Amino acid sequence: MTAADLAGWPGPVAHLADVEVRRGRRTVLHGIDLEIAAGETVVVLGPNGAGKSTLLQTLGGILPPASGRMGMVGRSATVLQDAGLARRSVRANVELALAWWGVPRRERRARADAALELLRAGHLARRPAGALSGGERRRVHLARGLAVRPELLLLDEPFAGLDPDAHDRLTLDLATALREAGTAVVVVVHERRDAWALADRIGVLLDGRLAALATPDELEVAPPTEEVARFLGFTGEVRLPDGLLLAREIDLALVPPADRRPDDLDARVEQVLRREHGRRVRVAGESCSAWVETTADVAAGEQVVVRIVGGARFPTPTIRT
Ligand SMILES: Nc1ncnc2c1ncn2[C@@H]1O[C@H](COP(=O)(O)OP(=O)(O)OP(=O)(O)O)[C@@H](O)[C@H]1O
C-alpha cells in the first residue's frame, strides 16, 4: 500500500492491541495498546531499560509480538541515531534511500532536495557525507527518513549526543518538518522537554507497560498515576488533609511571611542550588518535602512559607521517606 491509498482513510496507520514482546525468555513489553493516527506524532518517554527501543522495533516489524494483535497500513521507516552514511554526497545518500524504496530515478533529486530543505539542510546537499558535524549528520538521517514518505516514521533518540544549542535547534526544526510533512511518527526521546515540544500524544513506558498515553496538556494537568507523575518530574510531596499532592518545582512558590495564607505551608530550607537564573531550593516541613524554584535570596536553615500553585493530587497518601 502507498501513501496515495491512505488518502481519506480514517483509521490508524498502526495499531497494537494487548501486545506482548519477548527478548529471549524475558517479556519486555506487556499488554501494549496503541493506535497511531495518520499524521500524528507520538513521543515515547521512559527510563533506561523500560522497553522503548523494543517498542520501536516491534512497530518496525523487526521484533514480532509473542502475543496480541498488530496491524500496519503501508510501510514504516526507522531512523537510527548513529546509522552510517555512504561515502558520497549528502544528496546522493538521500537518493540512495529513495532508490531502495523504489522511487523512480527522475523523482529522486527533487524529493531528496525537498526533504533536506524541510530539515534546514538544503545547503548541505553537495557536501561529502563524511564531512558533517554530528548535528548535520542527524539532519541528513532525518531528511532521508522523511524523503521516503513512509506511512509511519520511527525515530530512536534523534537528539542524543548533541550539544544543547544544536539539540534545541533540531527539536524546533524537527517539530516544524513533521508538521509540514504530515507523516505519522513515533519518536523515542530521553528529555521531557523534547516530548512536550514534539508530541501530539506522549506515551510513558514504565517497566514494559504503557503507564500513560495522553496529550501533553492532559499529562501536565492530570498524570494518571503517582508513578507516572513522579517519572514526569512531580517529585515534590505535600501531605494534604485528603491525600497527597505531587509537585514540580514550579508548582510551589516561596512567599514572604507577611503574605501568609491559611493554606500555605511552613518549611525549612535544607539546600540551595544556584542556577543560571534564580535558585532551586530544597524545603522540608511537617507536611512537605520538595524542590522549589525561586528568585528569593534564601539560605539553608531559614524558615520559609511555601504556597501551592499547581501539582497533581492523589487521594491516597503514600509519602516516601
Ligand atoms: N537483544 C536483547 N536480548 C535480550 N534482552 C534485551 C535485548 N535488548 C534489550 N534487552 C532487554 O530488554 C529490556 C528493554 O530494552 P530496551 O532497549 O527496549 O529499553 P529502552 O527503554 O530502549 O532502554 P534505553 O533507554 O536504555 O535505550 C531491557 O531490560 C534490556 O535489557
The ligand as an SDF file (V2000), in Angstrom:
LIG
                    3D

 31 33  0  0  0  0  0  0  0  0999 V2000
   18.9510   -8.2460   22.3860 N   0  0  0  0  0  0  0  0  0  0  0  0
   18.4110   -8.3790   23.6040 C   0  0  0  0  0  0  0  0  0  0  0  0
   18.3000   -9.5900   24.2070 N   0  0  0  0  0  0  0  0  0  0  0  0
   17.7610   -9.7250   25.4280 C   0  0  0  0  0  0  0  0  0  0  0  0
   17.3030   -8.6960   26.1420 N   0  0  0  0  0  0  0  0  0  0  0  0
   17.3860   -7.4710   25.6150 C   0  0  0  0  0  0  0  0  0  0  0  0
   17.9500   -7.2410   24.3190 C   0  0  0  0  0  0  0  0  0  0  0  0
   17.8920   -5.9200   24.0740 N   0  0  0  0  0  0  0  0  0  0  0  0
   17.3110   -5.3460   25.1480 C   0  0  0  0  0  0  0  0  0  0  0  0
   17.0160   -6.2850   26.0650 N   0  0  0  0  0  0  0  0  0  0  0  0
   16.3580   -6.0330   27.3720 C   0  0  0  0  0  0  0  0  0  0  0  0
   15.0240   -5.6230   27.1330 O   0  0  0  0  0  0  0  0  0  0  0  0
   14.6520   -4.5930   28.0340 C   0  0  0  0  0  0  0  0  0  0  0  0
   14.1610   -3.3850   27.2410 C   0  0  0  0  0  0  0  0  0  0  0  0
   15.2490   -2.8580   26.4900 O   0  0  0  0  0  0  0  0  0  0  0  0
   15.0940   -1.6180   25.5110 P   0  0  0  0  0  0  0  0  0  0  0  0
   16.3820   -1.4340   24.8030 O   0  0  0  0  0  0  0  0  0  0  0  0
   13.8690   -1.7810   24.7060 O   0  0  0  0  0  0  0  0  0  0  0  0
   14.8580   -0.4590   26.5720 O   0  0  0  0  0  0  0  0  0  0  0  0
   14.9400    1.1290   26.3410 P   0  0  0  0  0  0  0  0  0  0  0  0
   13.7790    1.6890   27.0830 O   0  0  0  0  0  0  0  0  0  0  0  0
   15.0660    1.4430   24.8990 O   0  0  0  0  0  0  0  0  0  0  0  0
   16.2610    1.4790   27.1160 O   0  0  0  0  0  0  0  0  0  0  0  0
   17.3670    2.6440   26.8620 P   0  0  0  0  0  0  0  0  0  0  0  0
   16.7190    3.9200   27.2720 O   0  0  0  0  0  0  0  0  0  0  0  0
   18.4370    2.2510   27.7850 O   0  0  0  0  0  0  0  0  0  0  0  0
   17.7400    2.6010   25.4320 O   0  0  0  0  0  0  0  0  0  0  0  0
   15.8700   -4.2940   28.8730 C   0  0  0  0  0  0  0  0  0  0  0  0
   15.7040   -4.9350   30.1150 O   0  0  0  0  0  0  0  0  0  0  0  0
   17.0210   -4.8970   28.1200 C   0  0  0  0  0  0  0  0  0  0  0  0
   17.9890   -5.3630   28.9860 O   0  0  0  0  0  0  0  0  0  0  0  0
  1  2  1  0
  2  3  1  0
  2  7  2  0
  3  4  2  0
  4  5  1  0
  5  6  2  0
  6  7  1  0
  6 10  1  0
  7  8  1  0
  8  9  2  0
  9 10  1  0
 10 11  1  0
 11 12  1  0
 11 30  1  0
 12 13  1  0
 13 14  1  0
 13 28  1  0
 14 15  1  0
 15 16  1  0
 16 17  2  0
 16 18  1  0
 16 19  1  0
 19 20  1  0
 20 21  2  0
 20 22  1  0
 20 23  1  0
 23 24  1  0
 24 25  2  0
 24 26  1  0
 24 27  1  0
 28 29  1  0
 28 30  1  0
 30 31  1  0
M  END
$$$$
